[in-house]
Amino acid sequence: MSLQALTTAATLYRGTSLTLEQAATHTGLTADELAKHLRSQGIPTGEDASSPEAISD
């Protein structure tokens, strides 16, 4: 996985152009691995995305 692929996938996921699964495929990671990385960067995933804290960000 390249840093550029990860950055691109995160940007497209955050902008809702890609689903988590599509973004993960782009990076070569599993959806779980990508979700963990995104959350570590402050990007909500899955159920996190609908939480009140995520909506206010």
N, C-alpha and C positions, 0 to 999 in steps of 0.2 A: 504494500500500500504506500502510495506516495503522499506527501504532505499536500500537494496540489489537488489530488483526487479527493482527499479527506476534506479539504477546505471547500472545494466545489460542491461536494455532496452535502456538507453541512449547510451551505448557503442555499442550495436548491431545496433541501428539506425544510429549512426554516421559512423560506418563502412559499412553501406548499406546492412547489413545482414537482417534487418527487415525494413518494411515500417513503416511510422508513425503510421498507424492504427494497425499494428501487435504489435509494441512496446507498444502502449497504452493498448491493450488487455492484454499484459504481466503484466502491472502494475495495471490494474483495473481502470485506468483513461480513460476519453474520449480523443480522438485525440486532441481536442482543449486544454484540460487541460495539456496534455503532451507537446504539442507544446509550450505553454506558459512557462512551466518549462524549456524546452530545451533552448528556446531563452534567458531566464534569466541566463542560464549557459553559454551563448555565442555560443550555437550550432544552426546554421541556420536551419530553417525548411521551407517547401513549397517554395514560391516565394523567400524567403530570401536566399535559397540555391543557386539560380542562379544569385544573385546579384554580381557585381564586388568585393564588399567588402568581401563577403563570399568566393569567389574563391581565393582571395589572402591570406586568413587565413591558 
